Amino acid sequence: MKKVRWGLLSTANVNRHLIPAIRASDRSELVAVASRSQERADSYADKWGISKTFGSYEALLSSGAVDAVYVSLPNHLHAEWTVRALHSGLHVLCEKPFTISMREMDAVVEAAEESGKIVSEAFMYRHHPQTRTVGQWVRSGRLGEISVVRGVFNFKIQDRENVRLAPEFGGGSLWDVGIYLISFAQYVFGGAPTTVSGMQWLGPSGVDESFVGQMSYPSGGLAQISSSFRAPAQAEVDVIGTEGRLHLSRPFVGMETGAFTFYPVEGEAQIIDVPQQQLYLGEVEDMNAAILDGATPLISLQETRDHVRTAHALYAAARSGQTITL
Ligand SMILES: NC(=O)c1ccc[n+]([C@@H]2O[C@H](COP(=O)([O-])OP(=O)(O)OC[C@H]3O[C@@H](n4cnc5c(N)ncnc54)[C@H](OP(=O)(O)O)[C@@H]3O)[C@@H](O)[C@H]2O)c1
């Protein structure tokens, strides 16, 4: 195999980011799209110039036309279709949140082991040079000991029909955007938290429209995160160490220029330049390297399992009002 043949599992909005990334890589080609409706698949394929269409997800999986699929379905369908794709002998890049229960997570791990295929969580920001630079600063000790990771990810949902408000679709602000902050803190601290506590504001549909969580890590470091559907758009992260603080004004998207500032304990703030890269290209190249060269994917299933485990524990903490030990 010289190039990975990709298929899209659904006509989701988010595909508009992956399509240019698959096409920007000379190691992959986009060959197919599947939708619940043949008509929708056909018109989507016309719009994006995709050669093969399928009127059901199953038809794409059993077609032999692709080597890998991008799962961009609503959250509650991620696990089911990831498992089905793996059992069909396909590699999978699956959107966040990877699964919305530990039972689903374990089913994916089992299917990955049985099939021997690659499966990875689509956290595009983890592949961006800015995030890698933060990791180098942390691990080099330039920030001293990391005391606190503080992050916020908010936006406003205007349309009450949005699936992010539907509990049966795995809705909720923590699952939708708070999961980025869980992942960022875990990346900085190098593993899952040991204890978590949380509070949530439940909207009329019963999902958390705002969530505030706190986590403690084995090093003694702490994280404080908040996510909301009831606020103007904002995403920021501070990585606070004993020798300085990194402020990321665009930690997850739009990190083109001047998004990353170092505040030393003494002296002037410095804007840190980082190399640029098309945001969604890294996750595609990571999958291509794993499939074609046998490379290890950047985000391991253990790491992904810890993201899901932490979100679960935060929800349990918010429901019970107790601090939860993982
Ligand atoms: N990484 C990122 O930057 C990023 C950004 C946005 C979203 N996401 C994630 O990507 C996933 C998709 O989000 P999105 O906003 O792109 O979703 P969306 O536009 O609502 O698309 C979801 C697609 O799923 C299919 N689908 C299957 N069953 C469905 C059902 N019962 N109801 C509705 N749609 C159904 C539909 O495609 P067909 O009708 O063609 O089958 C639909 O187009 C989510 O998990 C989200 O968290 C990630």
The ligand as an ORCA input file, in Angstrom:
! r2SCAN-3c Opt
* xyz 0 1
  N     -12.060     18.114     16.188
  C     -12.813     19.153     15.910
  O     -12.322     20.235     15.562
  C     -14.309     19.020     15.979
  C     -15.114     20.100     15.610
  C     -16.499     19.915     15.608
  C     -17.037     18.692     15.978
  N     -16.232     17.671     16.350
  C     -16.793     16.358     16.706
  O     -17.197     15.760     15.482
  C     -18.409     15.020     15.642
  C     -19.433     15.562     14.644
  O     -19.721     16.913     14.961
  P     -20.409     17.877     13.887
  O     -20.721     19.142     14.575
  O     -19.618     17.914     12.635
  O     -21.778     17.062     13.655
  P     -22.915     17.221     12.573
  O     -22.592     18.285     11.575
  O     -24.184     17.286     13.326
  O     -22.815     15.840     11.774
  C     -23.006     14.592     12.339
  C     -23.337     13.632     11.192
  O     -23.633     12.386     11.751
  C     -24.582     11.713     10.936
  N     -25.608     11.139     11.821
  C     -25.803      9.825     12.060
  N     -26.804      9.606     12.899
  C     -27.283     10.825     13.239
  C     -28.319     11.251     14.087
  N     -29.096     10.376     14.756
  N     -28.541     12.573     14.186
  C     -27.759     13.455     13.546
  N     -26.759     13.106     12.719
  C     -26.509     11.804     12.573
  C     -25.134     12.718      9.943
  O     -24.591     12.401      8.676
  P     -25.435     11.615      7.558
  O     -26.815     12.164      7.639
  O     -24.720     11.964      6.328
  O     -25.388     10.161      7.855
  C     -24.562     14.053     10.389
  O     -24.203     14.865      9.295
  C     -18.788     15.198     17.116
  O     -18.368     14.061     17.827
  C     -18.008     16.432     17.583
  O     -17.667     16.352     18.961
  C     -14.884     17.825     16.353
*
